C-alpha cells in the first residue's frame, strides 16, 4: 500500500494517527458515560435538597399555624368567664 522510500514512514504515521483516534474516541465515550452518571447524581442531590427544603417549610408553616391556634385558645380561655354567662 505504502510503497517507495518513504512508504514505511507513511505507514507508521497512519498507524499512529488511527491509534490516537481510537484512544481519543474511547476516552470521549468514557467521559460521556461519566457525565451521564454525574448528571444522575446531581439530579438526585437537587431532589434531596428540594425535599429537605419543602419539609422544613411545611414544618415551619405547621408551627406557625399551631402557634396561632394556641393563641386563639388562650384568648378563648381568658374570655371564657364572660362568654359563659
Contact map, one row per residue, 1 for C-alpha under 8 A:
1110000000000000000000000000000000000000000000000000000000000000000000000000000000000
1111011101100000000000000000000000000000000000000000000000000000000000000000000000000
1111111100000000000000000000000000000000000000000000000000000000000000000000000000000
0111111000000000000000000000000000000000000000000000000000000000000000000000000000000
0011111100000000000000000000000000000000000000000000000000000000000000000000000000000
0111111111000000000000000000000000000000000000000000000000000000000000000000000000000
0111111111100000000000000000000000000000000000000000000000000000000000000000000000000
0110111111110000000000000000000000000000000000000000000000000000000000000000000000000
0000011111111000000000000000000000000000000000000000000000000000000000000000000000000
0100011111111100000000000000000000000000000000000000000000000000000000000000000000000
0100001111111110000000000000000000000000000000000000000000000000000000000000000000000
0000000111111111000000000000000000000000000000000000000000000000000000000000000000000
0000000011111111100000000000000000000000000000000000000000000000000000000000000000000
0000000001111111110000000000000000000000000000000000000000000000000000000000000000000
0000000000111111111000000000000000000000000000000000000000000000000000000000000000000
0000000000011111111100000000000000000000000000000000000000000000000000000000000000000
0000000000001111111110000000000000000000000000000000000000000000000000000000000000000
0000000000000111111111000000000000000000000000000000000000000000000000000000000000000
0000000000000011111111100000000000000000000000000000000000000000000000000000000000000
0000000000000001111111110000000000000000000000000000000000000000000000000000000000000
0000000000000000111111111000000000000000000000000000000000000000000000000000000000000
0000000000000000011111111100000000000000000000000000000000000000000000000000000000000
0000000000000000001111111110000000000000000000000000000000000000000000000000000000000
0000000000000000000111111111000000000000000000000000000000000000000000000000000000000
0000000000000000000011111111100000000000000000000000000000000000000000000000000000000
0000000000000000000001111111110000000000000000000000000000000000000000000000000000000
0000000000000000000000111111111000000000000000000000000000000000000000000000000000000
0000000000000000000000011111111100000000000000000000000000000000000000000000000000000
0000000000000000000000001111111110000000000000000000000000000000000000000000000000000
0000000000000000000000000111111111000000000000000000000000000000000000000000000000000
0000000000000000000000000011111111100000000000000000000000000000000000000000000000000
0000000000000000000000000001111111110000000000000000000000000000000000000000000000000
0000000000000000000000000000111111111000000000000000000000000000000000000000000000000
0000000000000000000000000000011111111100000000000000000000000000000000000000000000000
0000000000000000000000000000001111111110000000000000000000000000000000000000000000000
0000000000000000000000000000000111111111000000000000000000000000000000000000000000000
0000000000000000000000000000000011111111100000000000000000000000000000000000000000000
0000000000000000000000000000000001111111110000000000000000000000000000000000000000000
0000000000000000000000000000000000111111111000000000000000000000000000000000000000000
0000000000000000000000000000000000011111111100000000000000000000000000000000000000000
0000000000000000000000000000000000001111111110000000000000000000000000000000000000000
0000000000000000000000000000000000000111111111000000000000000000000000000000000000000
0000000000000000000000000000000000000011111111100000000000000000000000000000000000000
0000000000000000000000000000000000000001111111110000000000000000000000000000000000000
0000000000000000000000000000000000000000111111111000000000000000000000000000000000000
0000000000000000000000000000000000000000011111111100000000000000000000000000000000000
0000000000000000000000000000000000000000001111111110000000000000000000000000000000000
0000000000000000000000000000000000000000000111111111000000000000000000000000000000000
0000000000000000000000000000000000000000000011111111100000000000000000000000000000000
0000000000000000000000000000000000000000000001111111110000000000000000000000000000000
0000000000000000000000000000000000000000000000111111111000000000000000000000000000000
0000000000000000000000000000000000000000000000011111111100000000000000000000000000000
0000000000000000000000000000000000000000000000001111111110000000000000000000000000000
0000000000000000000000000000000000000000000000000111111111000000000000000000000000000
0000000000000000000000000000000000000000000000000011111111100000000000000000000000000
0000000000000000000000000000000000000000000000000001111111110000000000000000000000000
0000000000000000000000000000000000000000000000000000111111111000000000000000000000000
0000000000000000000000000000000000000000000000000000011111111100000000000000000000000
0000000000000000000000000000000000000000000000000000001111111110000000000000000000000
0000000000000000000000000000000000000000000000000000000111111111000000000000000000000
0000000000000000000000000000000000000000000000000000000011111111100000000000000000000
0000000000000000000000000000000000000000000000000000000001111111110000000000000000000
0000000000000000000000000000000000000000000000000000000000111111111000000000000000000
0000000000000000000000000000000000000000000000000000000000011111111100000000000000000
0000000000000000000000000000000000000000000000000000000000001111111110000000000000000
0000000000000000000000000000000000000000000000000000000000000111111111000000000000000
0000000000000000000000000000000000000000000000000000000000000011111111100000000000000
0000000000000000000000000000000000000000000000000000000000000001111111110000000000000
0000000000000000000000000000000000000000000000000000000000000000111111111000000000000
0000000000000000000000000000000000000000000000000000000000000000011111111100000000000
0000000000000000000000000000000000000000000000000000000000000000001111111110000000000
0000000000000000000000000000000000000000000000000000000000000000000111111111000000000
0000000000000000000000000000000000000000000000000000000000000000000011111111100000000
0000000000000000000000000000000000000000000000000000000000000000000001111111110000000
0000000000000000000000000000000000000000000000000000000000000000000000111111111000000
0000000000000000000000000000000000000000000000000000000000000000000000011111111100000
0000000000000000000000000000000000000000000000000000000000000000000000001111111110000
0000000000000000000000000000000000000000000000000000000000000000000000000111111110000
0000000000000000000000000000000000000000000000000000000000000000000000000011111111100
0000000000000000000000000000000000000000000000000000000000000000000000000001111111110
0000000000000000000000000000000000000000000000000000000000000000000000000000111111111
0000000000000000000000000000000000000000000000000000000000000000000000000000001111111
0000000000000000000000000000000000000000000000000000000000000000000000000000001111111
0000000000000000000000000000000000000000000000000000000000000000000000000000000111111
0000000000000000000000000000000000000000000000000000000000000000000000000000000011111
